[in-house]
Amino acid sequence: MTKEVSQLARQLLGTAGAVEFYTQQEFDAAVAIAKAEIMTVAIETSKRAIMIERKECSRLVAELANQEDEGEVATALMNAAKAIYNRIPSQMQ
């Protein structure tokens, strides 16, 4: 629901045209929607950053495993790399 500008407001604002004013409820509703959108973007961005970090950690551990001679340490490192990589959802890989 918008309100018309008073004669005094028109005089102060000039002839730039009608200016819309909003009720407090309309403003609060718009702010709530904006906050929800911002939170959604922040959450998705954080999730993506975590997945990127996991992928890089997996790559780093696999690289360390490849530098080791074959044996228990190399196997343990490769298993760790696979475990980290498997925590990344398939849509992020």
C-alpha positions in Angstrom: 0.0 0.0 0.0 1.6 3.3 -1.1 0.7 6.8 0.1 0.5 9.9 -2.0 2.9 12.7 -1.2 1.4 15.7 0.6 1.3 19.1 -0.9 4.2 20.2 1.4 6.3 17.2 0.4 5.6 18.0 -3.3 6.8 21.6 -2.7 9.9 20.4 -0.9 10.7 17.6 -3.4 10.0 19.7 -6.4 8.3 18.5 -9.6 10.4 15.3 -9.8 7.2 13.3 -9.8 5.4 11.2 -7.3 7.4 9.6 -4.5 6.1 6.4 -3.0 6.1 5.9 0.7 5.7 2.5 2.3 4.1 1.4 5.5 6.2 0.0 8.3 4.8 -3.4 7.6 5.7 -3.3 3.9 9.2 -2.1 4.8 9.6 -4.9 7.5 8.5 -7.5 5.0 10.9 -6.3 2.3 13.8 -6.3 4.9 12.9 -9.8 6.0 13.0 -11.1 2.5 16.4 -9.4 1.8 17.8 -10.9 5.0 16.7 -14.3 4.1 18.3 -14.0 0.6 21.5 -12.7 2.1 21.6 -15.6 4.6 20.9 -18.1 1.8 23.9 -16.8 -0.2 26.1 -16.7 2.8 25.3 -20.4 3.7 25.8 -21.6 0.2 29.1 -19.7 -0.1 30.3 -21.2 3.1 29.3 -24.7 2.0 31.2 -24.2 -1.3 34.3 -22.9 0.5 34.3 -26.0 2.8 34.1 -28.3 -0.2 36.9 -26.5 -2.0 39.0 -26.8 1.2 38.2 -30.5 1.5 39.1 -31.2 -2.1 42.5 -29.4 -1.7 43.2 -31.2 1.5 42.5 -34.5 -0.2 44.8 -33.5 -3.1 47.6 -32.5 -0.6 47.4 -35.8 1.3 47.4 -37.8 -1.9 50.4 -35.9 -3.0 52.2 -36.7 0.3 51.2 -40.4 -0.2 52.8 -40.4 -3.6 56.0 -39.0 -2.2 56.3 -41.9 0.3 57.8 -45.2 -0.5 55.3 -48.0 -0.7 54.3 -49.2 2.7 52.1 -48.6 5.6 52.6 -44.8 5.7 51.8 -44.4 2.0 48.8 -46.7 2.3 47.6 -44.8 5.4 48.0 -41.4 3.6 46.2 -42.6 0.5 43.3 -43.9 2.7 43.1 -40.6 4.4 43.0 -38.8 1.1 40.2 -41.0 -0.1 38.3 -40.5 3.1 38.5 -36.8 2.8 37.6 -36.8 -0.8 34.6 -39.1 -0.1 33.2 -36.4 2.2 32.6 -34.1 -0.8 29.1 -34.4 -2.2 29.1 -35.7 -5.8 27.6 -32.4 -7.1 30.6 -30.5 -5.8 33.3 -32.8 -7.3 
